[in-house]
Amino acid sequence: MRLVLVGAPGAGKGTMANLISKKFGIPHLSTGDILRNAVSKGAPLGKEAKGYMNRGELVPDPLMVEIVRGEITDSRGASGFVLDGFPRNLRQAEAFEKILIDEGISLDAVIHLRVSREVAVKRLAGRRICSDCGAIYHLTNNPPRKLGVCDKCGGRLYQREDDQEATVKNRFKVYEREARGLIDFYRQKGVLKSFRADEEAKVVFQEIERFLKSLS
Ligand code: AP5
């Protein structure tokens, strides 16, 4: 199964992609995680991306397209993928079409998570991430058993730099500017499936799971 998740910051893309990955046994590819990993290692990609990320801007398209091309090539032989964070605009979607054609594959669905700004802002303010395994928590919606410590691996939980209020505002602005063309593109292709993502994670995932089972 080959899936893309789109939606505003805090819509729950990472959370749903993790659940889909576990349930359906397909790799989770996240461009945000790849970039954050490169930043934390001080890799050249991280040095180039860090400023854009901390301002809430998009990292330049050509760089992102090459990263995703590599990821898709590496996932050959796997039973598909769930891609979270890419494409983010029409230019990336068009470049992605070429990658898919080169690989001789196509998308089964583009899952669009629709969330109100109010809910998303609260989610981002309370989000904590494991510095070792990347697991996603929320201080009230999905708290770890021990404050500041990952349940899964014991790693330290941290708050993302781009979850500061001023950056969050800009990330929404960028999303609203860039995503409209992207969503129309996939709607016209007939692969877009929208879900209300304001509900609690378990409820949102049940709806997605039901839909994905209906595809097979
Ligand atoms: P990225 O990491 O992709 O950030 P984003 O798109 O802003 O999305 P988020 O990760 O903030 O939110 P999410 O929808 O994954 O929500 P989550 O599941 O964590 O990208 C970061 C930056 O990298 C970009 O700004 C850009 O600079 C760069 N970048 C990445 N890809 C790029 C690209 N293709 N091109 C250019 N630049 C790129 O959930 C949020 C919180 O809510 C969590 O605490 C979670 O526990 C909680 N939660 C989730 N769902 C629910 C629910 N249903 N109910 C209750 N709580 C929930």
Residues whose N, C-alpha, C, O or C-beta is under 5 A from the ligand:
A	BS01	AP5	G7 A8 P9 G10 A11 G12 K13 G14 T15 M16 T31 G32 D33 L35 Y52 M53 G56 E57 L58 V59 M64 G85 F86 R88 R123 L124 G126 R127 R128 I136 Y137 H138 N141 N142 A197 E199 E200 A201 V204
